[in-house]
Amino acid sequence: MKKAVVIGLGDISGIHIAGIQKNPEIQLAAVCDIDESTKSQAPEGVPFYTDYKEMIQKEKPDVAHICLPHYLHVPVSEEIGSMEVHVFCEKPMALNAEEGRRFVEFEAAHPEIHMGICLQNRANESVEMLKEIIDSKKYGEVKGAKGTVLWSRLKSYYDIKPWRGKWATAGGGCMINQSVHTLDLLYFLCGTITSVKASVSQLLDYGIEVEDTVSARLNFANGAQGLFEATNANYKNDSVQISVQLEDAEFAIIDNVLYRLMPDGTKERLAEDAKMPGTKFYYGASHGKMIDRFYHAVETGSQDYLHVKDSLMSIRLIDAIQESGRSGKTVEV
């Protein structure tokens, strides 16, 4: 049995704790947060710490789950890795591409330490099937793709946790926080993105530094064209949608279901994602799958998990879109 600890008891930590507790081969040894008021979120009987170094030294876990604000992901992951503890880190993998490259270098310098990034939507049933279809070439090459994340965030979302609205602590707005998964899936499914042309803006009068709305044209290496749109200015959290046009067929993930879009306008249902209970359905239900896969890798020495190096492109894309939005020019990725 492997021992796990969770560092940071913010919104996402409950998903990690649930994934850990559902796996009979993992023991949740302790949790940690500098805010003592979060102690009530610790499961009954699980020790609570306010100092993660003390927790690591006393509990001697096999894996530490990093569920901290973005600006702490890389430094804390590197520190935990240096303590010879495996790391499973929430998205985003870094604040920007420069920090991300440093993280990749750290991973390469510590091959004995497994360092996984939780971009869990790759493990959604709809995505797994669509990936198989695209890679099979049964319907030809990718000709076009679209990803949309039309969500809503109230001003209180940023007021309660001000780090979310600042470049230095969040690394960005709706892209790095709400839609990094969708950017990750567009290149994971459809291949290398070589350049972008984007508009990056604020539609909401919240007084924050980071963007709340983005529209970007994506140019793929094989000549395919893509469109990416994200906003926190919608009136509700709509379903994330991804569409892929192949030479001989079109597919779309709508409301967590993969469809083949038929020429007559009908839809053939192919796969449906497992769903999380509760209101935050948009988190997806694949955290548990990613956690299980990572712990299997820790147990067996397998490399079958999402490495730090595999996650860098999502941050490089965000940087390129931000640069294009500032300059008004097409930017190479």
N, C-alpha and C positions, 0 to 999 in steps of 0.2 A: 504493500500500500504506500502511495506517495503522499507526502505532506504538503499542503498548500497554505499560503497566506495571501491575503488581499490587502493592498496598500491603497488607501483612498476609499471613502465611503460615500461618494457622490452618486448621481442618478444611476450610472451604469453598473455600479458594484453589485447591486442586487441580482442582476442577470448573471454575473460571474459566480456569485455565491450559490445561486440556484443550480447552475451547471456543475459546480464542484460537488454539491450535496447529492445530485442525482447519480453520480458515478460512484459505485460501491468501492472502487479501487483508489479513491482519493479521500483523504481526511483533511477537513478544514481546521488547521491548527490554530489560527489566530487571524485577527483583522486589525487594521491600524488607520488612524486618522488624527491629524493634529487638533481637530475640533472635537473636544470631549463630549459635546452635545450629541454627536453621532453615535455614541456608545449604544444607544437604544436600538440601533440598526444591526448590531452584532447578534447573530443567532444565539439562542440560549445555550449557555455552557461554553461558548467560544471566547477565549481571552481577547481583551481589547487593549491595544497599545496606542500611545501617542507618538512614539519614536520608532520608526521602522528599523533602524539599525539595531536597537535593543531587541526588537521582536525577532529579527533574523538571528541574532547571536543566541537568544534564549531558546527559540523554537526549532532552529536548524531545519528549515523547510527544504523540500526538493525544488519547489516552484513558487515564485512570487508573481502574483497578478497585479499589474500596474494599472490602476483606475484613477489616475490623478489628472489635474488640469494639463493641457497640452504641453506647456513649457517645461513640465517636469518629466515628461515621458523619457526623453533621451538621457538626461543626467542621472535620474534615479535608476533606469534600466542598466546603464553602464556601471553604476555603483554596485547594484545587486549582482550583476554578472561578475564583477571583480571579487565579490564575496563567494564565488563558486556556487551560486544559486541560479537555476534556470529561470528565464523570464518569459512571461506571457503578457504582452502589452496591448492595451486598447489602442484603437485608432485615434488620431493620426500617428504615423510612426515618427514624425518630427514636425517642427514648426515650419521648416522650409527645406529646400533641396540641399543647401549647404550643410545644415545640421544633419539631414538625412544621410548624406554621404559619409559624415563622421561616424554615424551609427553603423553604417554598413562596414566601414573599416574596423570598428570595434568588434563586430560580429566575426569578421574574417580572422581577426587576431586571437579570437577565443573559440576555436572550433569545438572545444570540449563542452561548451555551454550552449544549450539550445535556447534560441531567442526567437520567439514567435510573435507575430503581429495579428491582431484580431480584426480582419476584414471578413467578417462572418458570412456576408451575402454570397461569397463565392461558393459556399456550401449549401445554398438554397437548392431545393429540388428542381425548381424551374431553371435556374442558372446551370446546374450540372447537366441537365438534358440538353439545353440550348448549346452549351459548349460541345457536347458530344456530336450534335447535329452539324455544327459549323466545322468542327475538325474532321468529320467524316468526308467532307466535300461532296456528299450525296446530291446537294442542290447547288453546287458550284461555289464560287468565291463570294466573299462579302462585297457588296456594292454600296451599301449605305447603312448608317446606324443613327439612332436617336436615343437620348436619355433625358428624362425630365424629373425634377424633384420640386414640386410646387407645395411648399409647406407654409406654416404660420408660426411666428414667434412673437409673443407680446413683449412690450418694453420691460415688463417685470422679469422676463427670462434673463435679460442682461443686468437688470438692477440687482437681482438677488445674488448673482455671481458675476461681478464686474469684469473678471478676467476674460469672459467670453467675448467681450466687445473690443479688446485691445490687441493690437498687432503683436506686442512683445510677449503676451501670455497665451493668446489663442492662435496666432499665426495666420488668421484670416477669419472670415465669417461663414456665410452659408455654404461655401465650397468645402473648407477643411473640416467643418463641424457636421453639417447636415448631409452633404452630397458627395463626400469623398468616396463612399462605397460605389456610387454610380459611375464616377470617373474611373475608378479601379476596374469596374466590370466592362466598361466600353473597350478598354485596351486588352483586358484579359480575354474577352470573347472575340474581339474583331481584329486584334493584331496591333502592331506598332503604330503609334500616332506620331507623325513627323513634325507637324506645325499646327498652330492655332491662330485664329483671329477672333478677338473677343470684345464684348462690351461689359464693363464691370461698374456697378453703381449702387447707390442707396435710394430706395423708394420710401423707406420709413424714416420718420423724424425722431430717431431715438437718441441722438447725440453720441453714438458709438463711432469707433474708428474704422471698423472693418466693413466689408461689403455685405449687402443683404440680397442682391440680385445680380445674376450673371447670365449672359447668353454668349455661346462660343461656337464657332465653326471649327470642326476638326478635320484635318487632312491625314489620311492613313497612308502607310507605306505602299500599299498595293493599289493606290489610286482611289480608294473608296472615300466618300465624304460623310461627315457626321455632324450632328447638332447636339449640343448639350445646353440645357437650361435649368437654372436653379434659382429659387427665391425663398425668402422667409416672409414675404409680403402677401402671401395668399390669405384667404379668409379661413382656411382650414388646412389640415394635413391630408393632401390627396395621396393616393397610391403612387409610389414610384413606378415609372413606366420606362421600359427599354424595348426598342424595336430594332430589328435587324433585317435588312433586305439582302437576300442572296440572289444569285443569278436566276434561279428557277423556283424560288419560294420566298415568302415573307413570314417572319415570326415576331411575336410581341409578348412581353410579360406585362400583364395588366391585372391589377388587384391580386398580385402574388400567384397568378396562374399563367402558365406558358400556353400560348395558342399558335397554331398555324393559321395565318390569315388567307382565306381562299379568294380566288378571283371574283367569285359571285357575291362577295361581301360577308359571307358566313365565316365562323371561326371554329376550328377544330381544337378541342381541349386536349392538351398533351400531358401536362404535369401541374401539380399544385403544391405550393410550399406548406410545410407545417407552420402553424400559427401559434404565437404566444398569447396566453390569456391576458386580458386587461386592455387598457386604452392605448398603450404604446405598441400597437401592432406593427408599426413601421420599423421597429428594431429587428424584426425577423425572429426566427426561432432557431437559428443555426449556431448560436454561441456554444451550445452544448456539444454539437458535432465538432466544432473547432477545438474546444477544450479537450474532448475525448481523444481526438487525433494527436493533439500536442502531447498529452500525457503518455499515449502509446509510443510516441517517438522518444520521449524521455526514458521510458522503460526499456525499449528495444534498441535504441540508437538509430532508429530510422530517421531519414531526412524528409519524410512525408508530412510536412506542415508548411505554413506560410512564413518564410524567413523574412528577416529585415530587408535583405537585398531584393526580395520579390515585391516589396511594398514601396520602394523608392519612387517608381514611376508615377504613382498617384500624386505624390508631393511635387515632382518635377512638372507634371501637368498643371497643377494649381499655380505654381510659380510662373509658368509660361503664360497662363491665362491672365494672371494679375499684371504681368509685364505688358501684354498686348492691350489690356484695358487702359493702362496708363499712357502708352505710346500711340495707340490707334493703329498699330502696324501688325502684320503677320509675324509671329515669333516662332523660331525653331525650338523644338523640344529637345 
